[in-house]
Amino acid sequence: MIMLADKILDPRSGQETIGGIDMIVRRNAFGRQNESFEAEVDVRGVPGHPVEGVFIRAPWVESVGAEVEVLAEHDGHIVAVRQGTALATSFHPELTGDHRVHSLFVDMVRANRTAESL
């Protein structure tokens, strides 16, 4: 999420981003390493039960631009977004056995490839 943000609040000295999602992100917003936690998160576009979110030194999104779709919030903070073919989460879906967030991303890429070939 931090790497895809167009702007970071409280960046580390010299920290840069790749950008690509019109959002402002706050680093370590949920706390430091020892304040990491897991929580259920309802993610728009992910069918079934909530996703188990593993939040490790997790950022949150302070604000998004008009083209950004908010996919999930936790405790009133934005924790998952998408813009075009880019998807970003505050939590680590790769650390669970649940592949639904990854499937959402693959579906996004496939839909974009199909649209480009038309």
All heavy atoms as an XYZ file, in Angstrom:
908
protein
N       0.824     -1.186      0.000
C       0.000      0.000      0.000
C       0.874      1.258      0.000
O       0.598      2.201     -0.735
C      -0.919     -0.015      1.217
C      -1.786      1.217      1.333
S      -3.025      1.087      2.612
C      -4.322      0.269      1.722
N       1.915      1.247      0.790
C       2.797      2.417      0.871
C       3.476      2.666     -0.470
O       3.548      3.796     -0.942
C       3.834      2.243      2.000
C       3.115      2.274      3.357
C       4.904      3.322      1.935
C       3.968      1.860      4.525
N       3.939      1.603     -1.121
C       4.639      1.753     -2.396
C       3.724      2.266     -3.510
O       4.176      2.952     -4.415
C       5.268      0.426     -2.822
C       6.400     -0.023     -1.918
S       7.765      1.152     -1.860
C       8.352      1.092     -3.524
N       2.432      1.948     -3.451
C       1.501      2.359     -4.497
C       0.857      3.715     -4.241
O       0.157      4.244     -5.102
C       0.408      1.296     -4.673
C       0.874     -0.022     -5.281
C      -0.261     -1.035     -5.271
C       1.411      0.175     -6.685
N       1.082      4.271     -3.061
C       0.482      5.571     -2.721
C       1.158      6.693     -3.497
O       2.370      6.682     -3.705
C       0.613      5.835     -1.229
N       0.355      7.663     -3.906
C       0.935      8.846     -4.539
C       1.596      9.759     -3.514
O       2.493     10.521     -3.852
C      -0.145      9.621     -5.309
C      -0.482      8.974     -6.646
O       0.262      8.069     -7.096
O      -1.491      9.373     -7.242
N       1.157      9.651     -2.235
C       1.756     10.471     -1.182
C       1.719      9.714      0.134
O       0.773      9.010      0.433
C       1.001     11.795     -1.030
C       1.620     12.718     -0.006
C       0.927     14.051      0.050
C       1.623     14.904      1.114
N       0.952     16.174      1.319
N       2.803      9.866      0.940
C       2.908      9.240      2.253
C       3.005     10.333      3.312
O       3.788     11.278      3.164
C       4.181      8.379      2.364
C       4.257      7.354      1.253
C       4.253      7.710      3.730
C       5.595      6.644      1.208
N       2.216     10.180      4.362
C       2.380     11.062      5.524
C       3.455     10.447      6.414
O       3.539      9.234      6.547
C       1.069     11.181      6.299
C      -0.086     11.819      5.543
C      -1.341     11.825      6.419
C       0.260     13.235      5.129
N       4.283     11.260      7.002
C       5.362     10.792      7.889
C       6.302      9.801      7.212
O       6.592      8.737      7.759
C       4.781     10.155      9.164
C       3.831     11.060      9.900
O       4.079     12.280      9.906
O       2.851     10.566     10.469
N       6.796     10.114      6.009
C       7.693      9.159      5.348
C       9.034      9.067      6.075
O       9.430      9.994      6.788
C       7.879      9.765      3.959
C       7.698     11.228      4.170
C       6.653     11.349      5.251
N       9.716      7.940      5.902
C      11.087      7.813      6.402
C      11.959      8.715      5.548
O      11.621      9.033      4.410
C      11.562      6.380      6.286
C      10.773      5.439      7.199
C      11.324      4.071      7.125
N      12.612      4.107      7.822
C      13.296      3.059      8.171
N      12.859      1.867      7.883
N      14.445      3.167      8.800
N      13.068      9.112      6.069
C      13.978      9.989      5.343
C      14.340      9.365      3.993
O      14.800      8.228      3.935
C      15.243     10.223      6.169
O      16.144     11.015      5.453
N      14.076     10.085      2.910
C      14.401      9.632      1.569
C      13.441      8.616      0.981
O      13.662      8.139     -0.124
N      12.386      8.274      1.705
C      11.441      7.268      1.220
C      10.676      7.783      0.011
O      10.176      8.894      0.002
C      10.463      6.870      2.318
C       9.542      5.757      1.926
C       8.698      5.268      3.094
O       8.538      5.952      4.095
N       8.173      4.079      2.959
N      10.613      6.942     -1.024
C       9.875      7.273     -2.234
C       8.841      6.190     -2.492
O       8.906      5.108     -1.909
C      10.835      7.373     -3.421
C      11.834      8.498     -3.274
C      12.753      8.614     -4.477
O      12.369      8.098     -5.556
O      13.812      9.194     -4.339
N       7.898      6.484     -3.363
C       6.899      5.491     -3.746
C       6.920      5.303     -5.251
O       7.441      6.144     -5.991
C       5.482      5.935     -3.331
O       5.081      7.021     -4.157
C       5.419      6.327     -1.874
N       6.344      4.216     -5.694
C       6.127      4.000     -7.120
C       4.927      4.825     -7.556
O       4.875      5.350     -8.649
C       5.884      2.504     -7.409
C       7.120      1.691     -7.053
C       5.471      2.281     -8.856
C       6.893      0.195     -7.049
N       3.949      4.923     -6.649
C       2.722      5.647     -6.956
C       1.794      4.797     -7.796
O       1.998      3.599     -7.963
N       0.751      5.421     -8.281
C      -0.191      4.716     -9.133
C      -1.605      4.693     -8.595
O      -2.544      4.492     -9.346
N      -1.747      4.866     -7.287
C      -3.076      4.969     -6.703
C      -3.176      6.350     -6.055
O      -2.321      6.741     -5.261
C      -3.358      3.863     -5.675
C      -3.312      2.486     -6.341
C      -4.724      4.086     -5.008
C      -3.601      1.321     -5.409
N      -4.214      7.071     -6.419
C      -4.438      8.433     -5.936
C      -4.927      8.384     -4.489
O      -6.125      8.457     -4.218
C      -5.447      9.138     -6.841
C      -5.660     10.601     -6.482
O      -4.886     11.136     -5.666
O      -6.607     11.198     -7.029
N      -3.969      8.200     -3.582
C      -4.292      8.114     -2.160
C      -3.148      8.679     -1.335
O      -2.011      8.740     -1.787
C      -4.574      6.670     -1.741
C      -3.400      5.733     -1.863
S      -3.846      4.061     -1.351
C      -2.410      3.158     -1.940
N      -3.505      9.103     -0.134
C      -2.528      9.534      0.860
C      -2.551      8.498      1.970
O      -3.614      8.175      2.514
C      -2.856     10.930      1.414
C      -2.850     11.955      0.285
C      -1.870     11.309      2.516
C      -3.326     13.337      0.698
N      -1.383      7.935      2.293
C      -1.259      6.849      3.251
C      -0.444      7.305      4.458
O       0.549      8.018      4.309
C      -0.574      5.629      2.575
C      -0.250      4.548      3.572
C      -1.454      5.078      1.471
N      -0.871      6.860      5.636
C      -0.117      7.117      6.868
C       0.603      5.825      7.266
O      -0.025      4.811      7.519
C      -1.033      7.573      7.998
C      -0.274      7.876      9.291
C      -1.166      8.424     10.381
N      -1.812      9.660      9.987
C      -1.251     10.882     10.021
N       0.011     11.008     10.426
N      -1.935     11.944      9.659
N       1.935      5.886      7.310
C       2.756      4.733      7.699
C       2.497      4.341      9.154
O       2.265      5.192      9.994
C       4.247      5.060      7.580
C       4.753      5.271      6.190
C       6.221      5.672      6.170
N       7.057      4.616      6.734
C       7.696      4.710      7.908
N       7.614      5.779      8.648
N       8.433      3.705      8.332
N       2.578      3.050      9.445
C       2.467      2.523     10.815
C       1.271      3.093     11.577
O       1.318      3.254     12.796
C       3.740      2.782     11.611
C       4.944      2.079     11.031
O       4.826      1.085     10.342
N       6.124      2.606     11.293
N       0.202      3.387     10.878
C      -0.945      4.054     11.494
C      -1.588      3.220     12.601
O      -2.067      3.774     13.585
C      -1.978      4.389     10.422
N      -1.591      1.903     12.441
C      -2.178      1.032     13.465
C      -1.181      0.671     14.559
O      -1.514     -0.052     15.480
C      -2.735     -0.244     12.830
C      -4.036     -0.046     12.101
C      -4.081     -0.072     10.718
C      -5.220      0.161     12.798
C      -5.282      0.091     10.039
C      -6.428      0.332     12.128
C      -6.459      0.303     10.749
N       0.041      1.156     14.452
C       1.040      0.894     15.491
C       2.270      0.188     14.956
O       2.348     -0.195     13.794
N       3.212      0.022     15.827
C       4.489     -0.608     15.482
C       4.366     -2.131     15.478
O       3.308     -2.691     15.718
C       5.550     -0.148     16.469
C       5.751      1.365     16.425
C       7.216      1.664     16.305
N       7.456      3.078     16.104
C       7.772      3.590     14.927
N       7.868      2.836     13.874
N       8.008      4.866     14.803
N       5.483     -2.811     15.253
C       5.540     -4.272     15.144
C       4.858     -4.962     16.328
O       4.060     -5.870     16.137
C       7.008     -4.718     15.067
C       7.201     -6.205     14.917
C       7.009     -6.688     13.499
O       7.172     -5.927     12.556
N       6.658     -7.942     13.345
N       5.143     -4.525     17.541
C       4.582     -5.195     18.718
C       3.090     -4.916     18.905
O       2.458     -5.485     19.784
C       5.356     -4.839     19.978
C       5.297     -3.365     20.337
O       4.845     -2.547     19.548
N       5.774     -3.026     21.515
N       2.518     -4.048     18.080
C       1.090     -3.761     18.125
C       0.342     -4.403     16.951
O      -0.815     -4.079     16.688
C       0.858     -2.250     18.128
C       1.455     -1.581     19.370
C       1.505     -0.074     19.246
O       2.182      0.409     18.319
O       0.866      0.589     20.079
N       1.013     -5.324     16.260
C       0.393     -6.036     15.138
C      -0.790     -6.839     15.655
O      -0.833     -7.243     16.816
C       1.413     -6.965     14.484
O       2.495     -6.212     13.961
N      -1.760     -7.073     14.771
C      -2.976     -7.776     15.186
C      -3.650     -8.417     13.980
O      -3.268     -8.169     12.844
C      -3.942     -6.804     15.878
C      -4.455     -5.708     14.979
C      -5.668     -5.840     14.318
C      -3.714     -4.542     14.779
C      -6.141     -4.833     13.486
C      -4.183     -3.530     13.948
C      -5.398     -3.673     13.296
N      -4.645     -9.258     14.261
C      -5.478     -9.854     13.229
C      -6.916     -9.437     13.482
O      -7.334     -9.303     14.629
C      -5.360    -11.380     13.251
C      -3.965    -11.870     12.896
C      -3.859    -13.380     12.871
O      -4.907    -14.059     12.731
O      -2.736    -13.881     12.986
N      -7.663     -9.223     12.394
C      -9.062     -8.824     12.506
C      -9.806     -9.259     11.251
O      -9.231     -9.321     10.162
C      -9.169     -7.315     12.676
N     -11.076     -9.543     11.417
C     -11.911     -9.859     10.269
C     -12.231     -8.579      9.503
O     -12.545     -7.551     10.111
C     -13.198    -10.538     10.715
C     -12.979    -11.930     11.240
C     -14.283    -12.651     11.517
O     -15.351    -12.000     11.598
O     -14.226    -13.884     11.637
N     -12.140     -8.656      8.166
C     -12.366     -7.492      7.313
C     -13.303     -7.886      6.176
O     -13.039     -8.861      5.462
C     -11.028     -6.979      6.724
C     -11.252     -5.756      5.854
C     -10.014     -6.690      7.822
N     -14.397     -7.151      6.020
C     -15.282     -7.345      4.875
C     -14.679     -6.593      3.694
O     -14.513     -5.371      3.756
C     -16.680     -6.794      5.169
C     -17.454     -7.677      6.131
O     -17.448     -8.905      5.922
O     -18.054     -7.138      7.070
N     -14.338     -7.321      2.644
C     -13.712     -6.727      1.463
C     -14.705     -6.790      0.305
O     -15.128     -7.885     -0.091
C     -12.403     -7.445      1.087
C     -11.771     -6.807     -0.143
C     -11.422     -7.435      2.262
N     -15.077     -5.634     -0.225
C     -15.983     -5.560     -1.365
C     -15.358     -6.307     -2.546
O     -14.181     -6.107     -2.864
C     -16.229     -4.106     -1.739
C     -17.258     -3.924     -2.856
C     -17.574     -2.462     -3.130
N     -18.202     -1.846     -1.965
C     -17.676     -0.825     -1.278
N     -16.522     -0.294     -1.639
N     -18.302     -0.317     -0.241
N     -16.139     -7.188     -3.161
C     -15.647     -7.970     -4.285
C     -15.121     -9.333     -3.891
O     -14.804    -10.151     -4.751
N     -15.022     -9.591     -2.581
C     -14.591    -10.899     -2.081
C     -15.827    -11.593     -1.505
O     -16.357    -11.152     -0.481
C     -13.487    -10.769     -1.012
C     -13.180    -12.122     -0.393
C     -12.238    -10.155     -1.613
N     -16.301    -12.643     -2.156
C     -17.525    -13.299     -1.709
C     -17.323    -14.099     -0.421
O     -16.205    -14.457     -0.063
C     -17.864    -14.234     -2.877
C     -16.555    -14.526     -3.514
C     -15.726    -13.275     -3.343
N     -18.450    -14.368      0.245
C     -18.406    -15.215      1.432
C     -18.115    -14.440      2.702
O     -18.362    -13.241      2.795
N     -17.552    -15.150      3.633
C     -17.266    -14.602      4.960
C     -16.147    -13.557      4.902
O     -15.435    -13.451      3.898
C     -16.894    -15.741      5.920
C     -15.724    -16.560      5.437
N     -14.428    -16.200      5.652
C     -15.681    -17.712      4.722
C     -13.608    -17.091      5.106
N     -14.360    -18.018      4.531
N     -15.995    -12.770      5.989
C     -14.926    -11.761      6.004
C     -13.537    -12.386      5.841
O     -13.313    -13.550      6.173
C     -15.060    -11.118      7.386
C     -16.467    -11.379      7.787
C     -16.819    -12.714      7.191
N     -12.620    -11.605      5.351
C     -11.216    -11.987      5.197
C     -10.516    -11.804      6.537
O     -10.805    -10.850      7.268
C     -10.547    -11.087      4.127
C      -9.046    -11.270      4.098
C     -11.163    -11.336      2.764
N      -9.606    -12.709      6.872
C      -8.797    -12.535      8.077
C      -7.641    -11.600      7.714
O      -6.769    -11.950      6.921
C      -8.256    -13.873      8.575
C      -7.533    -13.781      9.903
C      -8.446    -13.366     11.065
O      -9.660    -13.604     11.005
O      -7.926    -12.778     12.032
N      -7.673    -10.394      8.270
C      -6.637     -9.416      7.982
C      -5.509     -9.496      8.995
O      -5.749     -9.429     10.196
N      -4.288     -9.675      8.514
C      -3.098     -9.694      9.366
C      -2.435     -8.328      9.207
O      -1.862     -8.025      8.157
C      -2.135    -10.831      8.970
C      -0.897    -10.813      9.843
C      -2.837    -12.189      9.034
N      -2.529     -7.516     10.250
C      -2.032     -6.143     10.215
C      -0.682     -6.074     10.936
O      -0.619     -6.217     12.157
C      -3.030     -5.205     10.902
C      -4.328     -5.044     10.161
C      -5.352     -5.969     10.305
C      -4.532     -3.960      9.324
C      -6.555     -5.820      9.633
C      -5.735     -3.804      8.639
C      -6.744     -4.736      8.800
N       0.387     -5.876     10.182
C       1.742     -5.798     10.735
C       2.318     -4.435     10.386
O       2.534     -4.133      9.214
C       2.643     -6.919     10.160
C       2.030     -8.292     10.459
C       4.057     -6.793     10.718
C       2.729     -9.433      9.749
N       2.553     -3.608     11.394
C       3.017     -2.229     11.163
C       2.181     -1.594     10.054
O       2.702     -0.940      9.151
C       4.494     -2.200     10.799
C       5.414     -2.563     11.896
C       6.874     -2.307     11.533
N       7.201     -2.685     10.184
C       8.007     -3.674      9.838
N       8.582     -4.389     10.752
N       8.248     -3.927      8.578
N       0.898     -1.785     10.139
C      -0.003     -1.483      9.036
C      -0.277      0.009      8.856
O      -0.539      0.720      9.815
C      -1.322     -2.221      9.234
N      -0.265      0.435      7.604
C      -0.708      1.787      7.277
C      -2.224      1.820      7.168
O      -2.877      0.778      7.179
C      -0.075      2.030      5.907
C      -0.084      0.672      5.277
C       0.181     -0.287      6.409
N      -2.759      3.005      7.056
C      -4.141      3.168      6.622
C      -4.184      4.313      5.637
O      -3.234      5.085      5.522
C      -5.124      3.347      7.763
C      -5.056      4.607      8.592
C      -4.960      5.903      8.168
C      -5.114      4.676     10.012
N      -4.954      6.768      9.227
C      -5.062      6.034     10.389
C      -5.232      3.727     11.012
C      -5.090      6.460     11.706
C      -5.264      4.158     12.322
C      -5.194      5.510     12.653
N      -5.275      4.402      4.914
C      -5.430      5.441      3.898
C      -6.131      6.634      4.530
O      -7.209      6.500      5.101
C      -6.237      4.917      2.691
C      -6.425      6.020      1.661
C      -5.544      3.711      2.069
N      -5.502      7.781      4.442
C      -6.073      9.023      4.972
C      -7.130      9.593      4.039
O      -8.151     10.079      4.482
C      -4.973     10.067      5.181
C      -4.029      9.747      6.319
C      -4.612     10.076      7.677
O      -5.475     10.967      7.777
O      -4.188      9.433      8.652
N      -6.863      9.534      2.728
C      -7.820     10.058      1.750
C      -7.539      9.435      0.389
O      -6.436      8.966      0.127
C      -7.733     11.585      1.664
O      -6.468     11.984      1.180
N      -8.589      9.439     -0.445
C      -8.474      8.892     -1.797
C      -9.022      9.885     -2.800
O      -9.864     10.717     -2.472
C      -9.229      7.541     -1.936
C      -8.638      6.485     -1.039
C     -10.714      7.709     -1.677
N      -8.549      9.762     -4.024
C      -9.056     10.573     -5.122
C     -10.349      9.992     -5.666
O     -10.770      8.888     -5.311
N     -10.962     10.717     -6.573
C     -12.270     10.353     -7.116
C     -12.262      9.026     -7.869
O     -13.286      8.348     -7.938
C     -12.767     11.471     -8.038
N     -11.139      8.623     -8.438
C     -11.064      7.396     -9.237
C     -10.761      6.155     -8.403
O     -10.708      5.042     -8.935
C      -9.998      7.540    -10.330
C     -10.259      8.687    -11.290
C     -11.559      8.512    -12.061
O     -11.798      7.398    -12.563
O     -12.337      9.482    -12.152
N     -10.564      6.319     -7.110
C     -10.197      5.208     -6.239
C     -11.451      4.597     -5.621
O     -12.300      5.312     -5.082
C      -9.230      5.662     -5.123
C      -8.900      4.514     -4.178
C      -7.956      6.237     -5.728
N     -11.549      3.278     -5.694
C     -12.659      2.557     -5.073
C     -12.203      2.012     -3.720
O     -11.217      1.273     -3.643
C     -13.104      1.404     -5.972
C     -14.242      0.591     -5.397
C     -14.628     -0.608     -6.250
O     -14.025     -0.817     -7.318
O     -15.537     -1.331     -5.816
N     -12.904      2.375     -2.669
C     -12.610      1.852     -1.335
C     -13.241      0.468     -1.240
O     -14.440      0.306     -1.430
C     -13.153      2.786     -0.235
C     -12.963      2.159      1.139
C     -12.479      4.146     -0.314
N     -12.413     -0.542     -0.936
C     -12.886     -1.918     -0.848
C     -13.134     -2.376      0.580
O     -13.923     -3.300      0.805
C     -11.885     -2.871     -1.510
C     -11.604     -2.651     -2.985
C     -10.568     -3.656     -3.475
C     -12.878     -2.747     -3.798
N     -12.439     -1.775      1.548
C     -12.606     -2.223      2.937
C     -12.157     -1.149      3.915
O     -11.280     -0.334      3.612
C     -11.804     -3.501      3.183
N     -12.786     -1.205      5.088
C     -12.414     -0.334      6.205
C     -12.314     -1.182      7.467
O     -12.947     -2.229      7.572
C     -13.459      0.760      6.409
C     -13.553      1.712      5.242
C     -14.525      2.859      5.494
O     -14.712      3.244      6.670
O     -15.106      3.353      4.513
N     -11.502     -0.710      8.399
C     -11.391     -1.331      9.722
C     -11.300     -0.209     10.746
O     -10.488      0.707     10.592
C     -10.158     -2.233      9.813
C      -9.975     -2.835     11.162
N     -10.811     -3.823     11.649
C      -9.088     -2.557     12.143
C     -10.422     -4.133     12.871
N      -9.385     -3.380     13.187
N     -12.134     -0.269     11.748
C     -12.181      0.764     12.792
C     -12.284      2.171     12.209
O     -11.651      3.109     12.692
C     -10.972      0.671     13.720
C     -11.095     -0.454     14.734
O     -12.205     -1.002     14.882
O     -10.081     -0.778     15.379
N     -13.045      2.308     11.121
C     -13.267      3.614     10.518
C     -12.155      4.107      9.614
O     -12.186      5.251      9.159
N     -11.178      3.261      9.332
C     -10.054      3.642      8.467
C     -10.041      2.772      7.219
O     -10.287      1.569      7.280
C      -8.723      3.499      9.210
C      -8.648      4.310     10.445
N      -8.515      5.681     10.420
C      -8.725      3.963     11.753
C      -8.490      6.141     11.659
N      -8.624      5.121     12.482
N      -9.701      3.362      6.103
C      -9.625      2.642      4.830
C      -8.409      1.725      4.849
O      -7.285      2.170      5.109
C      -9.531      3.629      3.652
C     -10.753      4.546      3.622
C      -9.374      2.872      2.339
C     -10.612      5.721      2.666
N      -8.651      0.422      4.544
C      -7.563     -0.555      4.582
C      -7.415     -1.362      3.289
O      -6.513     -2.195      3.190
C      -7.697     -1.510      5.789
C      -7.566     -0.744      7.098
C      -8.995     -2.304      5.745
N      -8.280     -1.130      2.306
C      -8.131     -1.785      1.001
C      -8.751     -0.897     -0.062
O      -9.842     -0.361      0.125
C      -8.792     -3.163      0.993
N      -8.021     -0.727     -1.177
C      -8.476      0.129     -2.268
C      -8.070     -0.484     -3.599
O      -7.188     -1.335     -3.660
C      -7.872      1.558     -2.188
C      -8.309      2.275     -0.925
C      -6.361      1.499     -2.284
N      -8.717      0.021     -4.647
C      -8.286     -0.325     -5.997
C      -8.477      0.888     -6.882
O      -9.363      1.711     -6.673
C      -9.024     -1.529     -6.545
C     -10.469     -1.259     -6.889
C     -11.195     -2.475     -7.358
N     -11.027     -2.678     -8.785
C     -11.648     -3.619     -9.477
N     -12.457     -4.466     -8.885
N     -11.469     -3.724    -10.769
N      -7.610      1.000     -7.860
C      -7.737      2.023     -8.887
C      -7.243      1.399    -10.180
O      -6.071      1.006    -10.271
C      -6.932      3.279     -8.549
C      -7.098      4.369     -9.592
C      -6.384      5.666     -9.221
O      -5.742      5.769     -8.187
N      -6.505      6.647    -10.078
N      -8.128      1.292    -11.147
C      -7.752      0.637    -12.404
C      -7.344     -0.796    -12.137
O      -8.104     -1.566    -11.556
N      -6.128     -1.152    -12.516
C      -5.635     -2.517    -12.303
C      -4.749     -2.645    -11.075
O      -4.101     -3.668    -10.879
C      -4.853     -3.003    -13.536
O      -3.785     -2.095    -13.784
C      -5.753     -3.119    -14.744
N      -4.712     -1.604    -10.238
C      -3.900     -1.648     -9.021
C      -4.788     -1.931     -7.808
O      -5.869     -1.369     -7.678
C      -3.160     -0.329     -8.828
N      -4.306     -2.791     -6.928
C      -5.002     -3.169     -5.713
C      -4.027     -3.038     -4.553
O      -2.873     -3.459     -4.660
C      -5.485     -4.620     -5.826
C      -6.092     -5.271     -4.604
C      -7.454     -4.661     -4.289
C      -6.249     -6.777     -4.827
N      -4.475     -2.446     -3.448
C      -3.596     -2.290     -2.286
C      -4.374     -2.592     -1.012
O      -5.536     -2.210     -0.883
C      -3.035     -0.867     -2.221
N      -3.708     -3.273     -0.075
C      -4.293     -3.561      1.230
C      -3.323     -3.167      2.335
O      -2.106     -3.209      2.146
C      -4.631     -5.061      1.388
O      -3.429     -5.823      1.320
C      -5.600     -5.540      0.317
N      -3.880     -2.808      3.486
C      -3.065     -2.525      4.671
C      -2.616     -3.809      5.337
O      -1.632     -3.823      6.069
C      -3.876     -1.733      5.705
O      -4.218     -0.478      5.233
N      -3.380     -4.854      5.136
C      -3.119     -6.139      5.778
C      -2.417     -7.064      4.798
O      -2.267     -6.754      3.613
C      -4.427     -6.752      6.291
C      -5.514     -6.828      5.264
C      -5.671     -7.948      4.466
C      -6.394     -5.769      5.077
C      -6.671     -8.017      3.512
C      -7.403     -5.824      4.136
C      -7.540     -6.952      3.345
N      -1.986     -8.215      5.287
C      -1.195     -9.168      4.505
C      -2.007    -10.422      4.183
O      -1.940    -11.409      4.919
C       0.065     -9.568      5.281
C       1.054     -8.471      5.417
N       2.069     -8.275      4.513
C       1.172     -7.494      6.340
C       2.781     -7.221      4.875
N       2.251     -6.728      5.981
N      -2.753    -10.431      3.072
C      -3.536    -11.623      2.740
C      -2.671    -12.843      2.424
O      -3.131    -13.973      2.523
C      -4.361    -11.185      1.529
C      -3.645    -10.019      0.968
C      -2.941     -9.353      2.112
N      -1.420    -12.627      2.083
C      -0.526    -13.739      1.758
C      -0.132    -14.555      2.986
O       0.426    -15.649      2.859
C       0.727    -13.227      1.027
C       1.758    -12.541      1.895
C       1.458    -11.085      2.232
O       0.373    -10.578      1.896
O       2.326    -10.454      2.852
N      -0.416    -14.049      4.182
C      -0.033    -14.752      5.407
C      -1.134    -15.664      5.941
O      -0.980    -16.254      7.003
C       0.380    -13.747      6.490
C       1.610    -12.907      6.153
C       1.914    -11.939      7.279
C       2.813    -13.790      5.859
N      -2.213    -15.775      5.202
C      -3.302    -16.670      5.596
C      -3.474    -17.723      4.508
O      -2.885    -17.615      3.429
C      -4.634    -15.898      5.768
O      -5.115    -15.502      4.490
C      -4.456    -14.674      6.662
N      -4.281    -18.705      4.766
C      -4.568    -19.725      3.754
C      -5.724    -19.342      2.849
O      -6.126    -20.115      1.988
N      -6.240    -18.142      3.022
C      -7.387    -17.652      2.254
C      -6.874    -16.919      1.014
O      -6.177    -15.914      1.126
C      -8.210    -16.716      3.135
C      -9.502    -16.257      2.497
O      -9.658    -16.389      1.265
O     -10.358    -15.750      3.247
N      -7.218    -17.420     -0.154
C      -6.704    -16.857     -1.403
C      -7.697    -15.949     -2.118
O      -7.475    -15.572     -3.274
C      -6.265    -17.989     -2.335
C      -5.235    -18.879     -1.729
N      -3.935    -18.506     -1.553
C      -5.341    -20.128     -1.213
C      -3.261    -19.478     -0.972
N      -4.098    -20.476     -0.743
N      -8.762    -15.553     -1.448
C      -9.810    -14.787     -2.117
C      -9.361    -13.385     -2.522
O      -9.780    -12.878     -3.560
C     -11.065    -14.721     -1.243
C     -11.739    -16.087     -1.118
C     -12.932    -16.053     -0.195
N     -12.483    -15.699      1.144
C     -13.228    -15.043      2.036
N     -14.458    -14.682      1.744
N     -12.747    -14.763      3.232
N      -8.517    -12.735     -1.747
C      -8.026    -11.406     -2.144
C      -7.133    -11.552     -3.368
O      -7.206    -10.751     -4.299
C      -7.286    -10.701     -0.986
C      -6.643     -9.404     -1.465
C      -8.249    -10.419      0.169
N      -6.317    -12.598     -3.401
C      -5.483    -12.849     -4.580
C      -6.344    -13.142     -5.801
O      -6.053    -12.696     -6.905
C      -4.523    -14.012     -4.303
C      -3.541    -13.710     -3.230
N      -3.778    -14.029     -1.915
C      -2.344    -13.099     -3.261
C      -2.752    -13.632     -1.184
N      -1.861    -13.058     -1.977
N      -7.428    -13.883     -5.595
C      -8.348    -14.179     -6.699
C      -8.996    -12.910     -7.231
O      -9.177    -12.758     -8.446
C      -9.428    -15.159     -6.244
O      -8.865    -16.420     -5.968
N      -9.341    -12.004     -6.335
C      -9.895    -10.715     -6.754
C      -8.907     -9.992     -7.665
O      -9.282     -9.480     -8.722
C     -10.225     -9.855     -5.532
C     -10.640     -8.406     -5.808
C     -11.936     -8.357     -6.600
C     -10.762     -7.641     -4.493
N      -7.643     -9.978     -7.281
C      -6.622     -9.318     -8.092
C      -6.471     -9.988     -9.454
O      -6.434     -9.326    -10.491
C      -5.282     -9.289     -7.347
C      -4.190     -8.648     -8.144
C      -4.215     -7.296     -8.421
C      -3.134     -9.400     -8.633
C      -3.210     -6.691     -9.177
C      -2.118     -8.809     -9.374
C      -2.168     -7.464     -9.644
N      -6.417    -11.308     -9.470
C      -6.305    -12.041    -10.737
C      -7.502    -11.738    -11.631
O      -7.352    -11.510    -12.834
C      -6.153    -13.557    -10.490
C      -6.290    -14.352    -11.780
C      -4.812    -13.854     -9.821
N      -8.694    -11.710    -11.044
C      -9.897    -11.375    -11.824
C      -9.810     -9.967    -12.398
O     -10.227     -9.723    -13.535
C     -11.150    -11.516    -10.963
C     -11.470    -12.955    -10.608
O     -10.888    -13.881    -11.235
O     -12.288    -13.161     -9.679
N      -9.247     -9.018    -11.622
C      -9.073     -7.651    -12.111
C      -8.151     -7.628    -13.325
O      -8.433     -6.966    -14.326
C      -8.485     -6.754    -11.011
C      -9.416     -6.424     -9.887
S      -8.583     -5.631     -8.473
C      -7.617     -4.342     -9.248
N      -7.044     -8.359    -13.244
C      -6.078     -8.396    -14.340
C      -6.699     -9.042    -15.569
O      -6.568     -8.540    -16.692
C      -4.796     -9.146    -13.914
C      -3.860     -9.368    -15.097
C      -4.082     -8.369    -12.801
N      -7.407    -10.157    -15.372
C      -8.057    -10.829    -16.502
C      -9.087     -9.933    -17.176
O      -9.164     -9.872    -18.398
C      -8.727    -12.120    -16.031
C      -7.768    -13.237    -15.790
C      -8.507    -14.518    -15.452
N      -7.540    -15.587    -15.254
C      -7.664    -16.507    -14.323
N      -8.712    -16.538    -13.517
N      -6.749    -17.438    -14.194
N      -9.884     -9.230    -16.369
C     -10.892     -8.325    -16.920
C     -10.237     -7.217    -17.734
O     -10.728     -6.840    -18.802
C     -11.754     -7.736    -15.816
N      -9.111     -6.712    -17.273
C      -8.394     -5.662    -17.997
C      -7.830     -6.195    -19.313
O      -7.927     -5.525    -20.338
C      -7.288     -5.081    -17.128
C      -6.612     -3.901    -17.801
O      -7.261     -2.890    -18.041
N      -5.340     -4.037    -18.123
N      -7.268     -7.400    -19.286
C      -6.724     -7.992    -20.523
C      -7.834     -8.220    -21.536
O      -7.655     -7.977    -22.722
C      -6.018     -9.309    -20.218
C      -4.674     -9.095    -19.559
C      -3.924    -10.377    -19.373
N      -3.741    -11.027    -20.656
C      -3.452    -12.315    -20.788
N      -3.341    -13.073    -19.733
N      -3.276    -12.844    -21.984
N      -8.996     -8.680    -21.072
C     -10.115     -8.913    -21.956
C     -10.590     -7.599    -22.556
O     -10.849     -7.509    -23.757
C     -11.280     -9.598    -21.193
O     -10.804    -10.835    -20.668
C     -12.471     -9.829    -22.095
N     -10.688     -6.558    -21.743
C     -11.136     -5.251    -22.222
C     -10.145     -4.679    -23.242
O     -10.553     -4.058    -24.227
C     -11.300     -4.289    -21.045
N      -8.845     -4.875    -23.016
C      -7.840     -4.351    -23.945
C      -7.869     -5.067    -25.284
O      -7.513     -4.495    -26.299
C      -6.444     -4.461    -23.324
C      -6.201     -3.462    -22.226
C      -4.816     -3.586    -21.621
O      -4.107     -4.580    -21.916
O      -4.441     -2.700    -20.849
N      -8.257     -6.345    -25.282
C      -8.237     -7.103    -26.529
C      -9.477     -6.850    -27.396
O      -9.534     -7.284    -28.537
C      -8.116     -8.598    -26.250
O      -9.269     -9.082    -25.587
N     -10.468     -6.147    -26.850
C     -11.699     -5.871    -27.616
C     -11.521     -4.753    -28.606
O     -10.810     -3.898    -28.596
C     -12.848     -5.543    -26.673
C     -13.271     -6.686    -25.766
C     -14.379     -6.215    -24.828
C     -13.771     -7.863    -26.591
